[in-house]
Amino acid sequence: MAMNSAQIAQPSLSVQIASLNLKNPIITASGTFGYGEEYSGFIDIERLGAIVVKGLSITPKKGNPPPRIIETPAGMLNAIGLQNIGIAVFINDKLPFLRQFKTPVIANFFGDTVDEYIRAAEALSNANGVHALEMNVSCPNKEASWCVFGTNPETLSHVVSMVRKVTRLPLIVKLSPNVTDIGLMARVAEDSGADAISLVNTLTAMCVDINRRKPILANITGGLSGPAIRPVAVRMVWEACKAVKIPVIGMGGIMNFKDAIEFLIVGAKAIAVGTANFVNPLATIDIIEGIEKYMIEEGFTDINQLIGSLKI
Amino acid sequence: MSKHFPVEIISNSSINQQFHLLAVRPLSEIIPPEPGQFYMLQAGDNYDPLIKRPLSIFNYYEMRLEFLFRTRGRGTSYLSRTRTGETIHLIGPLGNGYSPPNGDFIVIAGGIGIASLMPLLRQFNKKAVLFYGARNSNELLMLDTACELARKSFISTDDGSKGQKGLITGLFVDFIESNPECKLLPVYCCGSLPMLKTLSLIIESHNMICYASVEEYMACGVGACLGCVVKIKNDEENGFSYKTVCKDGPVFELKDLIWQ
């Protein structure tokens, strides 16, 4: 007897990231979804696995002068300069809106110094409605000749372990892809107390105006995102998944459910949608529905059967 | 409020080499746009070009949106090649448009800048004194329509191929100096950066109110990516803050803009 649709059990999409229970593995990537309000008119926030908000710092940041963005082949380059309203304004003005949803809120944060990271983590950990922290370690360390925290194992280890001491919230470390050995950086984050890692942040890149012979972005270099970087991101997520036991959140150029499934297959427990939100404000919902349909068609009843199912 | 919705191309006509008029029919219910608002238009297939392109609404009536644009890069050339019957996706209406005038007003358009100002001329028929300038007569787009909608029109081109030879800002200065009572009228403008810069000096010296629509590269159109900022004067540190063209604008008071 043919099964009718009512008899097909809805597959389970729920995943566990440290102590966070996500109803599905689709989250938004920091800096591409504002503070949630920007997209709440387009999609039902409740349907998302989690929201990661625009990166926050203890003091507000004005950001870089324009031009800040430029389109590249199948991608975009940005140097926004971490413009943000600051943690205090976020807690007062933005968190109340986000608290009305059952969707967990992951606060992305950064600092120019280790002390700023610590103060940011403390302030966010005490806020009602923040369920996890994501540390952006791809910004320059003003105390150590502007090298980027996350591209040096020692500075990465130091800043992550210092933050670990001041928060009990799940701590996700967002790794920079601009390193030679991503597995090593992933292990360093794990050994320093991270509960999960997320990657990739944008790839450092540059575009030149050949008529003016000048960089196109005012900041000279920027971060590359979009489908152009996806194969690089898949490879790095695969390497990171092999290197650590903690959950890995994969991202980098995910535009549709097929892209998302690539990341799940190589081992990502969850995936983040970034640049795709700009192109299609409904991208996250389309991806959730696409994964569900794929699972039914392929006979998966639980998304955890799919995660890390790469055959080599 | 804005939406992401599919549209069917009704017609796509070339006005002259670089300029196109694109008419689309929304395939789902839309929110009516206000003069000065814009849409993000899908400008590629298979994610290349990736980012939607911001275009001002040029004309809107029941289930029809029209965009007048110049072909400049990969995205606008894609749009210029779309054909009747094809479907693309739009986001909109977006941004804060022109604050509606309360009576007579002045419009200053530079070239393709007319696209953003035309809905204002249409909505307030015969209320505007129009100043419309361009490099040459080919770039004075929809000139007859614009003049018909205005109470009075002044035209100029850089090369003298139509109207007065010279800059439109020159005609505007002559006009307000001989009609000082018009300094009380609000000015609405959209045009090139040099035009806006010259105009800002005129507006300041005559103590007038002017609303300018500006453009910047943008990715999202909804205030999320923070890519499209301009410097706006205020009391914050260093006397300015960055405001998004897409959400805080695209219309700003001209006196508040700080030029890069």
HADDOCK unambig.tbl for C-alpha pairs under 7 A between the chains (distance, minus, plus):
assign (segid A and resid 31 and name CA) (segid B and resid 224 and name CA) 6.97 0.50 0.50
assign (segid A and resid 31 and name CA) (segid B and resid 225 and name CA) 6.30 0.50 0.50
assign (segid A and resid 32 and name CA) (segid B and resid 224 and name CA) 5.87 0.50 0.50
assign (segid A and resid 32 and name CA) (segid B and resid 225 and name CA) 5.66 0.50 0.50
assign (segid A and resid 33 and name CA) (segid B and resid 224 and name CA) 5.65 0.50 0.50
assign (segid A and resid 34 and name CA) (segid B and resid 224 and name CA) 4.52 0.50 0.50
assign (segid A and resid 38 and name CA) (segid B and resid 222 and name CA) 6.18 0.50 0.50
assign (segid A and resid 38 and name CA) (segid B and resid 223 and name CA) 6.61 0.50 0.50
assign (segid A and resid 38 and name CA) (segid B and resid 224 and name CA) 6.35 0.50 0.50
assign (segid A and resid 41 and name CA) (segid B and resid 1 and name CA) 6.73 0.50 0.50
assign (segid A and resid 42 and name CA) (segid B and resid 3 and name CA) 6.32 0.50 0.50
assign (segid A and resid 62 and name CA) (segid B and resid 241 and name CA) 6.73 0.50 0.50
assign (segid A and resid 62 and name CA) (segid B and resid 242 and name CA) 6.73 0.50 0.50
assign (segid A and resid 66 and name CA) (segid B and resid 229 and name CA) 6.53 0.50 0.50
assign (segid A and resid 68 and name CA) (segid B and resid 227 and name CA) 5.26 0.50 0.50
assign (segid A and resid 69 and name CA) (segid B and resid 217 and name CA) 6.75 0.50 0.50
assign (segid A and resid 69 and name CA) (segid B and resid 227 and name CA) 5.51 0.50 0.50
assign (segid A and resid 73 and name CA) (segid B and resid 48 and name CA) 6.24 0.50 0.50
assign (segid A and resid 73 and name CA) (segid B and resid 49 and name CA) 6.71 0.50 0.50
assign (segid A and resid 74 and name CA) (segid B and resid 47 and name CA) 5.56 0.50 0.50
assign (segid A and resid 74 and name CA) (segid B and resid 48 and name CA) 4.58 0.50 0.50
assign (segid A and resid 74 and name CA) (segid B and resid 49 and name CA) 5.96 0.50 0.50
assign (segid A and resid 74 and name CA) (segid B and resid 50 and name CA) 5.40 0.50 0.50
assign (segid A and resid 75 and name CA) (segid B and resid 50 and name CA) 6.18 0.50 0.50
assign (segid A and resid 80 and name CA) (segid B and resid 226 and name CA) 6.63 0.50 0.50
assign (segid A and resid 80 and name CA) (segid B and resid 227 and name CA) 6.26 0.50 0.50
assign (segid A and resid 278 and name CA) (segid B and resid 219 and name CA) 5.95 0.50 0.50
assign (segid A and resid 278 and name CA) (segid B and resid 220 and name CA) 4.19 0.50 0.50
assign (segid A and resid 279 and name CA) (segid B and resid 51 and name CA) 5.74 0.50 0.50
assign (segid A and resid 279 and name CA) (segid B and resid 52 and name CA) 6.21 0.50 0.50
assign (segid A and resid 279 and name CA) (segid B and resid 220 and name CA) 6.77 0.50 0.50
assign (segid A and resid 281 and name CA) (segid B and resid 4 and name CA) 6.97 0.50 0.50
